[in-house]
Each structure stands twice: as C-alpha cells, then as structure tokens.
Amino acid sequence: MIYGLAEKLALSRKKNKLSQAQVAKHIGVSPSAVSAYELGEVTPSLEILMKLANLYRVSADYLLGISYPRESVALDTSKLTKQQLVALQNLIDTMR
C-alpha cells in the first residue's frame, strides 16, 4: 500500500460529498472495492487511480503523496512605483 493514499482517497471523497456507492458507480467498481481502497486493504490500479483523481479534481501526484520542491522566483521590483508595489503585494496576498 502507498503511504497516505487510503486517507487521501477517503478525504477527497468526503470533500466532494460523495458516497462510496456513488464513487463506485463513476469509476466502474463495486462499493466494497472503494471501501477497500479507503481502508488501505487494496491498492487501486493506475487506471482506477486516474479515474479517482479526475472525479475528485485532484492530481494523481496529490493522491500518491508526491510533491515537488517549489522553485524560488526572483523579481526585480526596483523600477516599480509605490502604487505598483502595493498592487503586486495585494496580488501575492490573495494567492496565499
């Protein structure tokens, strides 16, 4: 079993307000299979994993616990006006 996968599957289903039966119908498996995935008893196939990621609108990387280090981006703000700096800071704040 892939560490954390079962928990992320259950959490993603609940966030989308779906029952195990509804998920099963969407991805073409039995409700007991969905339960087994969420309990960590069975690892879903790659095909099923992709269907689950699409259904939950998350990446397969998220479900698998794969993360990539963020690259730092340097921005030269020396030529920006005070008004532009404030606007840029507001934009950054809304993305956090």
N, C-alpha and C positions, 0 to 999 in steps of 0.2 A: 504494500500500500504506500502511496505517496503521502508523506507527512503533510498534514493540514488540508488535504484535498476533501476529505469527508466533511469537515467542519465548514469549509467554504461552499461546498455544494448545498448543504442544509441552510446556511445563512443566505446564500443567493436566492434559493427558492422562497424562503420566508420574506425576504425583502421585496420579491416580486409578487407576494401574496398568492402563491400557487400551492395547491395540494400536491402530494406525491402522485396521486392519480392523474391530475392534470398534466404534470410533467411527463409522466409515463406515456400518456396519450400523444403528447407533442413529439417525443423522441422515439416512439415506437418500441417501448419495452414495457414490462409489467410493473405495477406499483411496488411489488416486492423487490424488483431489481433496483428501483430508485432508492428504496429503503436500505438495501444492502450497500449501495454506493455511499449513502449518507452516514451509515454506521461504520464504514471502513472495512466491511467484510469482503467486498468485491471492488476491484479497480475497473472503472469503465474503459472500454476500448477507446482508441483515438477517435473513431467516428462518433461515438456517443459523447465523448468529451467535447468535441466541436459543436455538436448539436446543443449540448447544455450551455456552452459558452454563448452561442448565438441566442438561445432562448432567454438567458439571463442578461444579455447585453454586456458581457464582460469578456476579457481576453482569456484565452486558454492559459497564457502565462500567469494571469492572476490566480486562476483555479489551481495551477500547479505550484504556485508559490515562487515563481521565477521573477526576479527583479533585476533591473539593470541600474548601475550607478548613474546618477544624473551628471551630465556634463555642465561644468560651470560656463556661464556666458558672460564675458566682459563687455560692457557697453561704455563707450566714451560719451560722457554727458557734459563734458567741459564746454561745449558750444551751445548747449540748450539754455533757453531763457528760464527764468524762475517759474513762469506760468507752465512751460513745457515740462519742467521737472516735477511740478505738483501734479500735472496730468499723468505723467509716467508713473509716479508713486501711487496715485489712485488706481491706475490700471493694475499695477502689481498687487496692490492690496486686495482687489476684487478677485484675483486669481488664486489667492491663498486659501 
